[in-house]
Amino acid sequence: MDISQISEVNGISLLWTDMMIWGLMIFLIVWGKYISSSLQVQQKWQIFFQSKIAMVSSIVLSYYLIITLLDSIQLSLEGGGTLLDILLNHMLNATERTYSAPFAITEYNKSLVVANDGIASQVYLPLKHVITDTSIVLQSVYALIYSVIIAGVLFFSHLIWLNSKYKASLKQTTLKIIRSESKLPWLTAYITIFMLILFSTWLLQLSNFYHVMGTDKVGEDVLYSVLKSIRTGVLIGLLSTIVTLPLALILGISAGLFRGWVDDIIQYVYTTLNSIPGVLLIASAVLVMHTIMNNNPDWFSSTEERADLRLLFLVLILGLTSWTGLCRLLRAETLKISQINYVSVANAFGVSKLKIITKHIMPNLSHIILITIALDFSGFVLAEAVLSYVGVGVDPTMNSWGNMINQARLEMAREPIVWWSLFSAFFFMFVLLLSANLLSDRVQKVLDPRA
């Protein structure tokens, strides 16, 4: 077994990054079950989701996460691919010759055509995979009908669950939600979910007949590329943050609690790292990694495995070079907390350091950690775009917003301008980062013990 592909069972193969994201999901589910037994934690999160903005942001982030998970199950049967590839198979196979604009029926540029009589002329060639006699309005109506059916099933199932939980009738629960009298803004959640279902269904329905977001230079559907890029962005944001956390937590709390020579060494380490330009440090590490991979081609048996291993190394490099900011924050906050009376009393009575950390320090640091996670997530997603733009990001064969933006810089200099690749990558990235930042703001308001 090679270094990249680590599991293949019953037609399903998992790469390293697939295992990491699914492992993270399992851990979060188990951790959520564990902390939900606390009444105080339940009340905190109920207050958190009472905000309509927090509810909408959480649903949008969950939407991105679902797409990521669908694209993280590699199928080794019938030519491979992922579950997302099965859903988008019609886009994958609808490759044109070159550029075409959104909803166009011809290529974007004229081509030289020689007629039977020998006369050459410049004409717009028709697209091969577009059905021109299809009504966009009619297909939009079909998408609306499908969306209402899917959303109706989901909402009805949720109402039944609410009835069983609160022991109320279906009519009473429905009226409370419609009148916005429920504890949580379920009406806002329903509207958001319906809009996402309608948006997705509309894109999928029309993509059977048109290139909804156009095609790129090699004729690949831009909508397919931008949806496949979601996995890359979410993985880099989540996994790099998870790599950062242990270092920042252990070193930051240790420096603030033990002080003395421990604090001096940790401060020296992160001050030294901060003195090196971040982009230069990351780019140097990535180039070293590229050299190692080029010298060991036997590590992987396919282009996909090589791209996945390069993504994994990029995640590790981003995580191991980006912990200093959170470490400094945790050190300062731990120094402050360690001077509070109840912590001083615990020290005087000989309470172990581990117990002081778990009972007194960590609960007061949770809001800082969660806010930093959300902000770092946004930073890592943007970092991938910047690094791919300068040529040291993910593998060029991997779908990512950074690669799309890198290719779009030349397209924007064309005449006429090819704008849809850049717009598509920017739109999906903007929605993801905006949701993460709004969520972090709500976390700060609710979980800050001083609020």
C-alpha positions in Angstrom: 0.0 0.0 0.0 1.4 3.4 -1.0 1.7 6.4 1.3 -1.3 8.3 0.0 -4.1 5.8 -0.2 -4.5 4.3 3.2 -7.9 2.5 3.1 -10.0 0.7 0.5 -13.0 -1.3 1.7 -15.9 -2.5 -0.4 -15.3 -0.2 -3.3 -14.7 2.9 -1.1 -11.1 4.3 -0.9 -10.1 7.0 1.6 -7.2 9.3 1.1 -5.3 10.9 4.0 -7.3 14.1 3.9 -10.6 12.1 3.7 -9.6 10.2 6.8 -8.8 13.4 8.6 -12.0 15.2 7.9 -14.2 12.1 8.7 -12.2 11.6 11.9 -12.8 15.2 12.8 -16.5 14.8 12.2 -16.7 11.7 14.4 -14.8 13.5 17.2 -17.1 16.5 17.0 -20.2 14.3 17.2 -18.8 12.4 20.3 -17.7 15.7 21.9 -21.0 17.3 21.2 -22.8 14.3 22.9 -20.5 14.6 25.9 -20.9 18.4 26.5 -24.6 18.4 25.8 -25.2 16.5 29.1 -24.4 19.8 30.9 -27.4 22.0 31.4 -25.2 25.2 31.5 -23.7 24.3 28.1 -27.2 23.7 26.7 -28.4 27.1 27.9 -25.3 28.8 26.4 -25.8 27.3 23.0 -29.5 27.9 23.1 -28.7 31.6 23.6 -26.2 31.4 20.8 -28.7 30.1 18.3 -31.4 32.6 19.3 -29.6 35.0 17.0 -31.0 34.8 13.5 -27.6 35.7 12.1 -26.0 32.8 14.0 -28.7 30.4 12.8 -28.3 31.5 9.1 -24.4 31.4 9.3 -24.5 27.9 10.9 -26.8 26.5 8.2 -24.7 28.0 5.4 -21.5 26.6 6.9 -23.2 23.2 7.2 -24.1 23.4 3.5 -20.5 23.8 2.6 -19.5 21.0 5.0 -22.0 18.6 3.5 -20.6 19.2 0.0 -17.1 18.6 1.4 -18.1 15.3 3.0 -19.8 14.2 -0.3 -16.5 14.9 -2.1 -14.5 13.1 0.6 -15.7 9.5 -0.2 -13.6 8.2 -3.0 -15.3 5.4 -4.9 -12.9 2.8 -6.5 -15.6 1.2 -8.5 -16.5 1.9 -12.1 -13.7 4.4 -12.8 -13.5 6.0 -9.4 -14.5 9.5 -8.4 -16.5 10.6 -5.4 -20.2 10.8 -4.4 -20.2 14.4 -5.5 -18.8 13.4 -8.9 -21.8 11.0 -9.3 -24.2 13.9 -8.7 -22.2 16.2 -11.1 -21.4 13.5 -13.6 -23.3 15.3 -16.4 -21.1 18.5 -15.9 -17.9 16.4 -15.8 -18.7 14.8 -19.2 -20.0 18.1 -20.8 -16.6 19.4 -21.8 -16.6 22.0 -24.6 -13.7 23.1 -26.9 -12.9 26.4 -25.1 -14.5 29.4 -23.4 -18.2 29.9 -23.3 -20.2 32.5 -21.3 -22.9 31.6 -18.7 -26.1 30.2 -20.4 -24.4 30.8 -23.8 -25.3 28.5 -26.8 -22.1 29.4 -28.8 -18.4 29.7 -28.0 -17.2 33.0 -26.6 -14.7 33.7 -29.4 -15.0 33.4 -33.1 -13.3 30.5 -35.0 -12.0 30.3 -38.5 -14.3 28.1 -40.6 -13.7 27.2 -44.3 -17.0 26.5 -46.2 -17.4 23.9 -49.0 -16.8 26.6 -51.6 -13.4 27.4 -50.0 -14.4 30.7 -48.5 -13.1 31.2 -45.0 -15.0 33.2 -42.4 -15.0 34.0 -38.6 -18.1 32.5 -36.9 -19.2 31.6 -33.4 -19.3 27.8 -33.2 -22.2 26.2 -31.4 -21.6 24.4 -28.1 -21.8 20.6 -28.2 -23.4 20.0 -24.8 -26.1 22.7 -24.7 -29.7 22.0 -25.6 -30.9 25.2 -27.2 -34.6 24.4 -27.4 -35.0 24.3 -23.6 -36.8 27.0 -21.8 -34.9 28.4 -18.8 -38.2 29.6 -17.2 -39.8 26.1 -17.5 -36.8 24.4 -16.0 -36.8 27.0 -13.2 -40.4 26.1 -12.4 -39.4 22.4 -12.3 -36.6 23.3 -9.9 -39.0 25.2 -7.7 -41.4 22.2 -7.6 -38.6 19.8 -6.7 -37.4 22.2 -4.0 -40.8 22.5 -2.4 -41.1 18.7 -2.2 -37.6 18.2 -0.7 -38.0 21.1 1.8 -41.5 19.9 2.7 -40.3 16.5 3.6 -37.4 17.9 5.7 -39.6 20.5 7.5 -42.3 18.0 8.3 -39.8 15.6 9.7 -38.4 18.4 11.9 -41.8 19.3 13.1 -42.5 15.7 14.1 -39.2 15.7 16.1 -40.2 19.0 17.8 -43.6 17.5 18.7 -42.0 14.5 20.3 -39.5 16.6 22.2 -41.9 19.3 23.6 -45.0 17.1 23.8 -47.1 19.5 21.7 -49.5 19.1 18.8 -48.4 19.6 15.2 -50.7 22.5 14.8 -49.4 24.3 17.9 -45.8 23.8 17.0 -46.4 25.0 13.4 -48.2 28.2 14.6 -45.5 29.0 17.1 -42.9 28.8 14.4 -44.9 30.9 11.9 -45.5 33.5 14.6 -41.8 33.5 15.6 -42.9 32.4 19.2 -40.5 29.4 19.4 -37.4 29.5 21.5 -35.2 29.3 18.5 -35.7 31.2 15.2 -36.9 28.1 13.3 -38.8 30.2 10.7 -35.5 31.9 9.7 -33.8 28.4 9.6 -36.6 27.1 7.3 -36.3 30.0 5.0 -32.5 29.7 4.8 -32.7 26.0 4.1 -35.3 26.4 1.5 -33.3 29.1 -0.3 -30.2 26.8 -0.3 -32.2 23.9 -1.6 -33.8 26.0 -4.3 -30.4 27.5 -5.3 -28.8 24.0 -5.5 -31.8 22.4 -7.3 -31.9 25.3 -9.8 -28.2 25.0 -10.6 -28.4 21.2 -11.0 -31.6 21.3 -13.1 -30.3 23.9 -15.5 -26.8 22.4 -15.7 -28.4 19.4 -17.6 -29.1 21.8 -20.5 -26.7 24.8 -20.1 -23.3 25.7 -18.7 -24.8 27.8 -15.9 -21.5 29.5 -15.0 -19.8 29.1 -18.4 -16.7 27.1 -19.3 -13.0 27.8 -18.9 -10.1 27.7 -21.3 -10.1 23.9 -21.8 -13.9 23.8 -21.9 -14.5 22.4 -18.4 -17.7 23.5 -16.7 -17.0 26.3 -14.3 -19.8 25.3 -11.9 -18.3 21.9 -11.6 -14.9 23.4 -10.8 -16.2 25.8 -8.2 -18.2 23.1 -6.4 -15.2 20.7 -6.4 -13.1 23.6 -5.0 -15.3 23.8 -1.9 -13.7 20.6 -0.5 -10.2 22.1 -0.9 -11.1 25.4 0.8 -13.0 23.8 3.7 -10.3 21.1 4.3 -7.5 23.7 4.4 -9.5 25.9 6.8 -10.6 23.2 9.2 -7.6 20.9 9.2 -5.0 23.6 9.4 -6.9 25.1 12.4 -6.9 21.6 14.1 -3.2 21.3 13.6 -2.6 24.8 15.1 -4.7 24.2 18.2 -2.7 21.7 20.2 0.6 23.7 19.9 -1.1 27.0 20.7 -3.1 25.6 23.7 -0.2 23.6 25.3 2.4 26.3 24.9 0.2 29.3 25.5 -1.3 28.0 28.8 2.0 26.6 30.0 3.8 30.0 29.4 1.1 31.8 31.3 0.6 29.4 34.2 4.2 28.1 34.9 6.0 31.4 34.0 9.8 31.5 34.7 12.1 29.7 32.4 9.1 27.9 30.7 7.6 31.3 29.7 11.0 32.6 28.5 11.6 29.6 26.2 8.1 29.7 24.7 8.3 33.4 24.2 11.7 33.1 22.5 10.3 30.4 20.1 7.2 32.3 19.0 9.1 35.6 18.8 11.7 34.0 16.5 9.0 32.6 14.3 7.1 35.9 14.1 10.3 37.6 13.0 10.3 35.5 9.8 7.8 36.8 7.1 4.9 34.4 7.1 4.6 34.0 3.3 8.3 33.4 3.0 8.4 30.8 5.7 5.4 28.9 4.2 6.7 29.2 0.7 10.1 27.8 1.7 8.5 24.9 3.5 6.3 24.1 0.5 9.2 24.2 -1.9 11.1 21.8 0.3 8.1 19.6 0.3 7.9 19.7 -3.5 11.5 18.7 -3.8 11.0 15.7 -1.5 7.9 14.6 -3.5 9.7 15.0 -6.8 12.5 12.8 -5.5 10.1 10.1 -4.3 7.6 9.5 -7.1 7.1 5.9 -5.8 5.1 7.3 -2.9 2.0 7.6 -5.0 0.5 5.7 -8.0 -1.7 8.4 -9.4 -2.0 12.1 -10.0 -4.9 12.3 -7.5 -2.9 10.7 -4.7 0.0 13.1 -5.4 -2.3 16.1 -5.2 -3.9 14.8 -2.0 -0.5 14.3 -0.4 0.5 17.8 -1.4 -2.7 19.2 0.1 -1.9 17.3 3.3 1.6 18.7 3.5 0.2 22.2 2.9 -2.2 21.8 5.8 0.6 20.7 8.1 2.8 23.5 7.0 0.1 26.2 7.5 -0.8 24.7 10.9 2.8 24.5 12.2 3.7 28.0 11.1 0.5 29.8 12.3 0.1 29.0 16.0 2.0 31.9 17.4 -0.9 34.4 17.4 -3.2 32.2 19.4 -0.4 31.2 21.7 0.3 34.8 22.6 -3.3 35.5 23.3 -3.7 32.4 25.5 -0.5 33.2 27.4 -1.7 36.8 28.2 -5.2 35.6 29.2 -3.8 32.8 31.4 -1.5 35.2 33.2 -4.6 37.3 34.0 -6.7 34.4 35.1 -4.0 32.9 37.3 -4.1 36.1 39.4 -7.8 35.8 40.2 -8.7 34.9 43.8 -10.2 31.4 43.2 -7.2 30.3 41.2 -4.8 31.6 43.9 -6.8 29.7 46.5 -6.7 26.5 44.4 -2.9 26.9 44.2 -2.6 27.5 48.0 -4.6 24.3 48.7 -2.3 22.2 46.5 -4.8 21.6 43.7 -2.9 20.0 40.7 -2.0 22.1 37.8 -4.0 19.9 35.4 -7.2 20.3 37.5 -6.7 24.1 37.6 -6.3 24.1 33.8 -9.4 22.0 33.2 -11.7 23.6 35.9 -10.7 27.2 35.9 -8.5 28.3 33.0 -10.0 26.4 30.0 -13.6 27.5 30.6 -12.4 31.1 30.6 -10.5 30.6 27.4 -13.2 28.9 25.4 -14.5 32.0 23.8 -11.0 33.2 22.7 -10.3 29.7 21.3 -13.6 29.5 19.3 -13.3 33.1 18.0 -9.7 32.5 16.9 -10.7 29.2 15.2 -13.4 31.0 13.1 -11.0 33.8 12.2 -8.1 31.4 11.5 -10.4 29.3 9.3 -11.0 32.4 7.2 -7.3 33.2 7.1 -6.3 29.8 6.0 -8.9 29.7 3.2 -7.5 33.1 2.0 -3.9 31.8 2.4 -4.6 28.9 0.0 -5.9 31.4 -2.6 -2.8 33.6 -2.2 -0.3 30.7 -2.2 -1.9 29.1 -5.3 -1.8 32.5 -6.9 2.0 32.7 -6.5 2.4 29.1 -7.5 3.2 27.4 -4.1 -0.3 26.3 -3.1 -2.2 23.1 -3.9 -1.4 20.9 -6.9 -2.3 22.6 -10.2 -4.4 19.6 -11.1 -6.6 20.0 -8.0 -9.7 22.1 -8.1 -9.4 25.1 -5.8 -10.5 28.7 -5.6 -6.8 29.7 -5.6 -6.1 27.9 -8.9 -9.2 29.4 -10.4 -8.2 32.9 -9.4 -4.6 32.3 -10.7 -6.0 31.3 -14.1 -8.4 34.2 -14.1 -5.7 36.8 -13.8 -4.7 36.1 -17.5 -8.4 35.8 -18.6 -9.1 39.3 -17.2 -6.5 40.7 -19.6 -8.2 39.3 -22.6 -10.5 41.2 -25.0 -13.3 40.6 -24.4 -12.8 39.8 -20.7 -13.5 36.3 -19.4 -15.0 37.3 -16.0 -17.1 34.3 -14.9 -14.3 32.1 -13.5 -13.1 34.8 -11.2 -16.7 35.8 -10.2 -17.7 32.2 -9.4 -14.7 31.6 -7.2 -15.1 35.0 -5.5 -18.8 34.4 -4.8 -18.5 31.0 -3.2 -15.4 32.0 -1.2 -17.1 35.3 0.0 -20.2 33.5 1.3 -18.1 31.0 3.2 -15.8 33.6 4.8 -18.7 35.9 5.6 -20.6 33.1 7.4 -17.5 32.2 9.4 -16.9 35.7 10.5 -20.5 36.4 11.5 -20.5 33.2 13.5 -17.3 34.2 15.3 -18.9 37.5 16.3 -21.8 35.8 17.8 -19.5 33.4 19.7 -17.7 36.3 21.2 -21.0 37.9 22.4 -22.4 34.7 24.0 -19.4 32.7 25.3 -17.4 35.5 26.8 -17.6 35.0 30.6 -17.3 38.8 31.1 -20.3 39.6 28.8 
